[in-house]
């Protein structure tokens, strides 16, 4: 987890909802916000409002995965749950990870963060 002082941008591959909540709280209490921080707060509020509707555990920690990172996320998830043997060369060299990631997206909902697509479950 990040600290509340850490800026959250839509260039991150993965974002924890608890970091979004902490950052919003910190920005709301900061009386010396810059214009950029005010824009960040607006974007984070919009993200939180949309994403929390789809994520049961928003306040306890949900992961937002950037669309451009989702294929790598799917590969790591498959390894983490033991669905593949990461030390094997075959059949890993023949797996269509783009198709696997697209199939995995059926369990996720796409949300917008400042014009960038993120996926949340």
Buried (B, 14 or more C-beta within 10 A) or exposed (E): EBEBEEEBEBEBEEBBBBBBBBBBEBBEEBEEBEEEBEEBBEBBBBBBEBBBEBBEEBEEEBBBBBBEBBBBBBBEBBEEEEEBEEEEEEEBEEBEBEEBBEEBBEEBBEBBBBEBBBBBB
